[in-house]
């Protein structure tokens, strides 16, 4: 299963740096970097925290990549 996200776009739209977003939700900047690169899938709790911090619904922040799922 592959998940795509728009965390970076939403973070920039909210004018947060990676460090500011990380502090706001209580994670490291490295976690934000990994999320934005698609190298890390957040827990449900972290997804809710990101959703709240970025004022964006979870289902808009994270979506299944159906094309990669079909190819697998």
BELCORCOR-V466843 format. One record per pair of residues at least 12 apart in sequence whose ideal C-beta (glycine too) atoms are under 10 Angstrom apart, sorted by the first residue. I is the first residue (numbers start at 1). J is the second residue. Records with the same first field share a line. If there is no record, write none. Layout:
# BELCORCOR-V466843
I: J / J
This chain:
# BELCORCOR-V466843
1: 41 / 64 / 65 / 68 / 69 / 72
2: 38 / 41 / 63 / 64 / 65 / 66 / 67 / 68 / 69 / 71 / 72
3: 38 / 40 / 41 / 42 / 47 / 61 / 62 / 63 / 64 / 65 / 68
4: 38 / 61 / 62 / 63 / 64 / 65 / 66 / 67 / 68
5: 35 / 36 / 37 / 38 / 40 / 41 / 42 / 47 / 50 / 60 / 61 / 62 / 63 / 65
6: 36 / 54 / 56 / 60 / 61 / 62 / 63
7: 21 / 32 / 35 / 36 / 37 / 38 / 42 / 47 / 50 / 53 / 54 / 56 / 61 / 62
8: 21 / 32 / 33 / 35 / 36 / 37 / 38
9: 36 / 54 / 56 / 61
10: 50 / 51 / 53 / 54 / 55 / 56 / 60 / 61
11: 32 / 35 / 36 / 50 / 53 / 54 / 56
12: 36
13: 54 / 55 / 56
14: 53 / 54 / 55 / 56
16: 32 / 53 / 54
17: 29 / 32
18: 30 / 31 / 32 / 33 / 35 / 36
19: 32
20: 32 / 53
21: 35 / 36 / 49 / 50 / 53 / 54
22: 35 / 53
24: 49 / 50 / 52 / 53 / 54
25: 42 / 45 / 46 / 48 / 49 / 50 / 51 / 52 / 53 / 54
26: 46 / 49
27: 42 / 46 / 49 / 50
31: 46
32: 50
35: 47 / 50 / 61 / 62
38: 65
41: 62
42: 58 / 61 / 62
44: 58
47: 59 / 61 / 62
50: 62
